[in-house]
Amino acid sequence: MRSLAAPLLLAGIFTGPALAQGDPHQHHHHHHQAAPAAASPSQAHAGHSHDVGAAGATYDLRWIDAMVQHHTGALRMSEFVFNINHPGVGTLANGIWSEQAREIKAMGQWRKAWYPEAPVFPVALRPGGDPNSMGGLERMGSAQILAMQMMGSTPTKDSRVVWFLEGMIAHHGGALQMAHDALAKSANPTVRRLARQIIVAQRTEIIALRRMLRQQGLSKPEYSQYDALFRL
């Protein structure tokens, strides 16, 4: 398969593995650049599609790039509540960070081994593109990356607990959709195994997130909208 183009050697374009290797706490100081509270990630990205396109020879590459960006969003969300003095929340956030950083690193290694001809930047299927050819791909746009990361808002100090709990339910729901997409379209046993692991881990975490929201006096129908995706 031919490459899209000469790789752009820009630091941070494919950020997943580099982020995964760092200390989660070293990034936390960036979040003091407070932005006004906005809609939660569940509201900001309720209509976002996590479909990475048709099955084909480039499907696993596209899925990896999309999942790395999605996981990166979960890391950034988790950093808002690291070590927060709130029962279970900080511990859950640290666990999510560690688990998804490990998966980001693994996916980066698979990408290099399976697609050495791929450009360094994340890719997506271009409209009408051939899913079996590198020529059918294009660079993932900034809007696609932001949507995949599902970081449509930032919280205030007072709102960050509910923001994290509600937003992570929506974020995990997107990952469940992508995992089922991989089970339907990928023939790669490694990708399929990761997809099953994602389903098991994130359905467990969604249940924990709902329990923490109930402790906040919150119980909304949208918290259960992904239950049909809990199955393997």
C-alpha positions as CSV (number, residue, x, y, z in Angstrom):
1,M,0.0,0.0,0.0
2,R,1.3,3.4,-0.8
3,S,1.6,6.2,1.8
4,L,-0.6,9.2,1.9
5,A,2.3,11.7,1.7
6,A,5.6,12.4,3.2
7,P,5.1,12.3,7.0
8,L,4.9,15.7,8.7
9,L,7.5,15.5,11.5
10,L,5.7,17.7,13.9
11,A,5.9,16.9,17.6
12,G,2.7,16.1,19.2
13,I,0.6,15.4,16.1
14,F,0.2,11.8,17.1
15,T,0.1,12.5,20.8
16,G,-1.1,9.2,22.3
17,P,2.1,7.2,23.1
18,A,4.0,10.3,24.2
19,L,1.2,11.2,26.6
20,A,1.0,7.7,27.9
21,Q,4.6,7.6,29.0
22,G,4.4,10.7,31.2
23,D,3.4,11.3,34.8
24,P,-0.3,12.1,34.9
25,H,0.2,14.7,37.6
26,Q,2.7,16.7,35.6
27,H,0.0,17.9,33.2
28,H,-2.4,19.1,35.9
29,H,-1.0,22.7,36.2
30,H,-2.3,23.5,32.7
31,H,-5.9,23.3,33.9
32,H,-5.6,26.5,36.0
33,Q,-6.4,28.4,32.8
34,A,-10.0,28.5,33.8
35,A,-12.6,28.7,31.1
36,P,-16.3,29.4,31.7
37,A,-18.4,26.4,32.5
38,A,-20.2,25.1,29.5
39,A,-22.3,22.2,28.5
40,S,-21.1,18.8,29.8
41,P,-19.4,16.5,27.3
42,S,-22.5,14.4,27.3
43,Q,-24.5,17.5,26.0
44,A,-21.8,18.9,23.8
45,H,-21.3,15.6,21.8
46,A,-24.6,13.8,22.2
47,G,-24.9,13.6,18.4
48,H,-21.3,12.8,17.5
49,S,-20.8,9.6,15.5
50,H,-18.0,7.3,16.5
51,D,-18.2,5.3,13.3
52,V,-14.7,5.2,11.7
53,G,-16.0,4.0,8.3
54,A,-16.3,0.9,6.3
55,A,-14.4,-2.4,6.9
56,G,-11.3,-2.8,4.7
57,A,-7.5,-3.1,4.7
58,T,-7.1,0.3,6.5
59,Y,-9.9,-0.2,9.1
60,D,-7.6,-1.1,12.0
61,L,-5.4,1.9,11.3
62,R,-8.4,4.2,11.2
63,W,-9.8,2.6,14.4
64,I,-6.5,2.9,16.3
65,D,-6.1,6.5,15.3
66,A,-9.7,7.3,16.4
67,M,-9.4,5.4,19.6
68,V,-6.1,7.0,20.6
69,Q,-7.8,10.4,20.2
70,H,-10.8,9.2,22.1
71,H,-8.7,7.9,25.0
72,T,-6.6,11.1,25.0
73,G,-9.8,13.0,25.8
74,A,-10.5,10.6,28.7
75,L,-7.0,11.3,30.1
76,R,-7.6,15.1,29.9
77,M,-11.0,14.8,31.5
78,S,-9.6,12.7,34.3
79,E,-6.9,15.2,35.1
80,F,-9.5,17.7,36.3
81,V,-10.3,15.5,39.3
82,F,-7.0,13.9,40.2
83,N,-6.7,13.4,43.9
84,I,-9.8,15.4,44.6
85,N,-11.2,15.2,48.1
86,H,-14.3,13.4,47.1
87,P,-15.2,9.8,47.8
88,G,-14.0,7.5,45.0
89,V,-13.8,10.2,42.3
90,G,-10.1,10.8,42.4
91,T,-9.3,7.2,42.6
92,L,-11.6,6.3,39.7
93,A,-10.0,9.2,37.6
94,N,-6.5,7.9,38.3
95,G,-7.5,4.4,37.4
96,I,-9.1,5.5,34.1
97,W,-5.9,7.6,33.3
98,S,-3.6,4.6,33.9
99,E,-5.7,2.1,32.0
100,Q,-6.3,4.2,29.0
101,A,-2.7,5.5,28.9
102,R,-1.5,1.9,28.8
103,E,-3.9,1.2,25.9
104,I,-2.7,4.3,24.0
105,K,0.9,3.2,24.3
106,A,0.0,-0.3,23.1
107,M,-2.0,1.0,20.1
108,G,0.9,3.2,19.1
109,Q,3.2,0.2,19.0
110,W,0.7,-1.8,17.0
111,R,0.3,1.1,14.5
112,K,4.1,1.3,13.9
113,A,4.3,-2.5,13.5
114,W,1.3,-3.0,11.3
115,Y,1.3,0.2,9.2
116,P,5.0,1.3,8.9
117,E,4.0,3.1,5.6
118,A,1.3,5.2,7.4
119,P,1.9,8.9,8.0
120,V,2.7,10.0,11.5
121,F,-0.5,12.0,11.9
122,P,-3.9,10.4,12.6
123,V,-5.9,9.5,9.6
124,A,-9.6,9.0,8.7
125,L,-11.4,7.7,5.6
126,R,-12.0,10.5,3.2
127,P,-15.5,11.0,1.8
128,G,-15.9,8.4,-0.9
129,G,-12.4,7.0,-0.2
130,D,-11.4,3.4,-0.8
131,P,-11.3,1.7,2.6
132,N,-8.7,-0.8,1.3
133,S,-6.2,1.8,0.2
134,M,-4.0,4.3,1.9
135,G,-4.9,6.7,-0.9
136,G,-8.5,6.6,0.4
137,L,-7.4,8.2,3.7
138,E,-6.9,11.8,4.7
139,R,-5.4,13.6,7.7
140,M,-7.9,13.7,10.6
141,G,-9.1,17.2,10.9
142,S,-9.0,19.3,14.1
143,A,-12.8,19.2,14.3
144,Q,-12.7,15.4,14.1
145,I,-10.1,15.2,16.7
146,L,-11.9,17.5,19.1
147,A,-15.2,15.6,18.5
148,M,-13.5,12.3,19.1
149,Q,-11.8,13.5,22.3
150,M,-15.3,14.8,23.5
151,M,-13.7,17.7,25.4
152,G,-16.4,20.2,24.4
153,S,-16.2,22.2,27.7
154,T,-14.1,22.7,30.8
155,P,-15.5,22.8,34.3
156,T,-15.2,25.2,37.2
157,K,-13.7,24.1,40.5
158,D,-17.2,23.7,41.9
159,S,-18.7,21.9,38.9
160,R,-15.9,19.5,38.1
161,V,-17.1,16.5,40.0
162,V,-20.5,16.3,38.2
163,W,-18.9,17.4,35.0
164,F,-16.5,14.5,35.2
165,L,-19.0,11.9,36.2
166,E,-21.6,12.8,33.6
167,G,-19.1,13.5,30.9
168,M,-17.3,10.2,31.4
169,I,-20.5,8.2,31.1
170,A,-21.0,9.8,27.6
171,H,-17.3,9.4,26.8
172,H,-17.4,5.7,27.8
173,G,-20.5,5.3,25.7
174,G,-18.6,6.5,22.7
175,A,-15.9,3.9,23.4
176,L,-18.5,1.2,23.7
177,Q,-19.8,2.2,20.2
178,M,-16.3,2.0,18.8
179,A,-15.6,-1.3,20.4
180,H,-18.7,-2.9,18.9
181,D,-17.8,-1.4,15.6
182,A,-14.5,-3.1,15.8
183,L,-16.1,-6.4,16.7
184,A,-18.3,-6.1,13.6
185,K,-15.6,-5.0,11.1
186,S,-12.2,-6.0,12.2
187,A,-10.7,-9.5,11.7
188,N,-7.5,-8.6,13.7
189,P,-7.5,-10.8,16.9
190,T,-5.5,-8.2,18.8
191,V,-7.9,-5.3,18.0
192,R,-10.9,-7.6,18.7
193,R,-9.4,-8.6,22.1
194,L,-8.9,-4.9,23.0
195,A,-12.5,-4.1,21.9
196,R,-13.8,-6.8,24.3
197,Q,-11.6,-5.5,27.1
198,I,-12.9,-2.0,26.6
199,I,-16.5,-3.2,26.8
200,V,-15.9,-5.1,30.0
201,A,-13.9,-2.3,31.7
202,Q,-16.1,0.6,30.6
203,R,-19.4,-0.9,31.4
204,T,-18.1,-1.5,34.9
205,E,-16.9,2.1,35.2
206,I,-20.3,3.4,33.9
207,I,-22.0,1.6,36.7
208,A,-19.6,3.1,39.2
209,L,-20.1,6.6,37.7
210,R,-23.9,6.2,38.0
211,R,-23.5,5.2,41.6
212,M,-21.4,8.3,42.3
213,L,-24.0,10.5,40.6
214,R,-26.7,9.0,42.8
215,Q,-24.7,10.0,45.8
216,Q,-24.9,13.5,44.4
217,G,-28.7,13.2,44.2
218,L,-28.6,12.8,40.4
219,S,-30.3,10.1,38.4
220,K,-31.2,10.8,34.7
221,P,-32.4,8.6,31.9
222,E,-29.4,9.6,29.8
223,Y,-27.1,7.8,32.3
224,S,-28.5,4.4,31.1
225,Q,-28.6,5.1,27.4
226,Y,-25.6,2.9,26.6
227,D,-26.8,-0.2,28.6
228,A,-27.6,-2.1,25.4
229,L,-23.9,-1.9,24.5
230,F,-22.8,-3.6,27.7
231,R,-23.2,-7.0,26.0
232,L,-20.2,-8.8,24.4
